[in-house]
Amino acid sequence: MIKVSENAKKRISLLMNDEGYDATTDYVRVGVKSGGCSGLSYELKFDKAKADNDKLFEDNEIKIVVDKKSVLYLAGTILEYSGGLNGKGFVFNNPNAQRTCGCGESFSL
């Protein structure tokens, strides 16, 4: 299960609207790929379709799709958004990560 904070929900809805997506019907695609300074990095993008091998989660009125390979890495993750002068943007609070990089965009298990 992936959870979405209230701040992340607001920002996702705004960005989806700006890019021609509808937060009530379209998806946030979250995944993990090799790379980054800690070994694995997060992917976050919008999508209008759900693939057969995707797992669907819904939290805080946001529909999230994750490919089956990435589900194990992301179980229990909370997607947050931090704005302001020192804000980082979207942040993945992943309980499975043993080590993360300074920017928060990559991790290792």
Sine and cosine of phi, psi and omega as CSV:
sin_phi,cos_phi,sin_psi,cos_psi,sin_omega,cos_omega
0.00,0.00,0.70,-0.71,0.10,-1.00
-0.92,-0.40,0.74,-0.67,0.01,-1.00
-0.97,-0.26,0.42,-0.91,-0.02,-1.00
-0.82,-0.57,0.85,-0.53,0.02,-1.00
-0.94,0.34,0.25,-0.97,0.01,-1.00
-0.89,0.46,-0.67,0.74,0.03,-1.00
-0.90,0.44,-0.65,0.76,0.02,-1.00
-0.91,0.41,-0.64,0.77,0.03,-1.00
-0.86,0.52,-0.74,0.68,-0.02,-1.00
-0.88,0.48,-0.70,0.71,-0.04,-1.00
-0.94,0.35,-0.65,0.76,0.04,-1.00
-0.88,0.48,-0.74,0.68,0.00,-1.00
-0.85,0.52,-0.69,0.72,0.01,-1.00
-0.90,0.44,-0.74,0.67,-0.02,-1.00
-0.91,0.42,-0.66,0.76,0.02,-1.00
-0.87,0.49,-0.71,0.71,0.02,-1.00
-0.87,0.49,-0.71,0.71,0.00,-1.00
-0.87,0.49,-0.53,0.85,-0.07,-1.00
-0.99,-0.15,0.19,0.98,0.08,-1.00
1.00,0.08,0.31,0.95,0.05,-1.00
-0.96,-0.27,0.33,-0.94,0.02,-1.00
-0.90,-0.44,0.90,-0.43,-0.06,-1.00
-0.89,0.45,-0.32,0.95,0.01,-1.00
-0.99,0.10,-0.35,0.94,-0.03,-1.00
-0.83,-0.56,-0.44,0.90,-0.05,-1.00
-1.00,-0.05,0.06,-1.00,-0.17,-0.99
-0.86,-0.51,0.43,-0.90,0.24,-0.97
-0.98,-0.18,0.86,-0.51,-0.01,-1.00
-0.99,-0.11,0.86,-0.52,0.00,-1.00
-0.88,-0.47,0.70,-0.71,0.00,-1.00
-0.48,-0.88,0.06,-1.00,0.02,-1.00
-0.79,-0.62,0.68,-0.73,0.06,-1.00
-0.69,-0.72,0.33,-0.94,0.06,-1.00
-0.93,0.36,0.62,-0.78,0.03,-1.00
0.74,-0.67,-0.04,-1.00,-0.04,-1.00
1.00,0.09,0.23,-0.97,-0.09,-1.00
-0.96,0.28,-0.24,0.97,0.03,-1.00
-0.95,-0.32,0.00,1.00,0.09,-1.00
0.91,-0.42,-0.65,0.76,0.03,-1.00
-0.79,-0.62,0.56,-0.83,0.04,-1.00
-0.75,-0.66,0.40,-0.92,-0.02,-1.00
-1.00,0.05,0.53,-0.85,0.14,-0.99
-0.86,-0.51,0.64,-0.77,0.02,-1.00
-0.59,-0.81,0.86,-0.51,0.05,-1.00
-0.44,-0.90,0.14,-0.99,0.01,-1.00
-0.98,-0.20,0.47,-0.89,-0.05,-1.00
-0.50,-0.86,0.57,-0.82,0.04,-1.00
-1.00,-0.07,-0.18,0.98,-0.08,-1.00
-0.77,-0.63,0.48,-0.88,0.08,-1.00
-0.95,-0.32,0.79,-0.62,0.02,-1.00
-0.99,0.13,0.31,-0.95,-0.01,-1.00
-0.87,0.49,-0.54,0.84,-0.04,-1.00
-1.00,-0.04,0.21,0.98,0.02,-1.00
-1.00,0.03,0.54,-0.84,0.15,-0.99
-0.98,-0.21,0.74,-0.67,-0.04,-1.00
-0.98,-0.21,0.76,-0.65,0.11,-0.99
-0.82,-0.57,0.50,-0.87,0.11,-0.99
-0.69,-0.73,0.80,-0.61,0.03,-1.00
-0.56,-0.83,0.68,-0.73,0.06,-1.00
0.81,0.59,0.63,0.78,0.05,-1.00
0.93,0.38,0.29,0.96,0.06,-1.00
-0.92,-0.39,0.77,-0.64,0.03,-1.00
-1.00,-0.04,0.82,-0.57,-0.04,-1.00
-0.87,-0.49,0.75,-0.66,0.11,-0.99
-0.91,-0.42,0.65,-0.76,-0.02,-1.00
-0.71,-0.70,0.74,-0.67,0.06,-1.00
-0.93,0.38,0.46,-0.89,-0.11,-0.99
-0.85,0.53,-0.55,0.83,0.00,-1.00
-0.90,0.44,-0.60,0.80,-0.08,-1.00
-0.99,0.11,-0.30,0.95,-0.09,-1.00
-0.84,0.55,-0.69,0.72,-0.05,-1.00
-0.89,0.46,-0.57,0.82,-0.01,-1.00
-0.96,0.26,-0.43,0.90,-0.16,-0.99
-0.96,-0.28,-0.04,1.00,-0.04,-1.00
-0.83,0.56,0.80,-0.60,0.03,-1.00
1.00,0.08,0.03,1.00,-0.04,-1.00
-0.95,0.31,0.60,-0.80,0.10,-1.00
-0.92,-0.40,0.84,-0.54,0.06,-1.00
-1.00,0.01,0.86,-0.51,-0.03,-1.00
-0.84,-0.54,0.27,-0.96,0.07,-1.00
-0.76,-0.65,0.77,-0.63,0.01,-1.00
-0.85,-0.53,0.91,-0.41,0.00,-1.00
-0.96,-0.27,-0.24,-0.97,0.04,-1.00
1.00,-0.03,-0.13,-0.99,-0.07,-1.00
-0.89,0.45,-0.64,0.77,-0.02,-1.00
-0.98,-0.21,0.17,0.99,-0.06,-1.00
-0.93,0.36,0.47,-0.88,-0.01,-1.00
-0.97,-0.24,-0.15,0.99,-0.14,-0.99
1.00,-0.01,-0.64,-0.76,0.00,-1.00
-0.97,0.24,0.69,-0.72,-0.03,-1.00
-0.78,-0.62,0.72,-0.69,0.06,-1.00
-0.99,-0.17,0.92,-0.39,0.11,-0.99
-1.00,-0.08,0.99,-0.10,-0.15,-0.99
-0.96,-0.29,0.92,-0.39,-0.02,-1.00
-0.93,0.36,-0.25,0.97,-0.02,-1.00
-1.00,0.09,-0.29,0.96,-0.06,-1.00
-0.96,0.28,0.82,-0.57,0.06,-1.00
-0.99,0.10,-0.51,0.86,-0.04,-1.00
-0.54,-0.84,0.66,-0.75,0.06,-1.00
-0.81,-0.59,0.36,-0.93,0.04,-1.00
-1.00,0.09,0.13,-0.99,-0.04,-1.00
-0.90,0.44,-0.53,0.85,-0.03,-1.00
-0.99,0.13,-0.25,0.97,0.02,-1.00
0.98,0.17,0.13,0.99,-0.03,-1.00
-0.99,-0.11,-0.12,0.99,0.06,-1.00
-0.66,-0.75,0.29,-0.96,-0.07,-1.00
-0.38,-0.92,0.16,-0.99,0.12,-0.99
-0.68,-0.74,0.35,-0.94,-0.01,-1.00
-0.97,-0.26,0.00,0.00,0.00,0.00
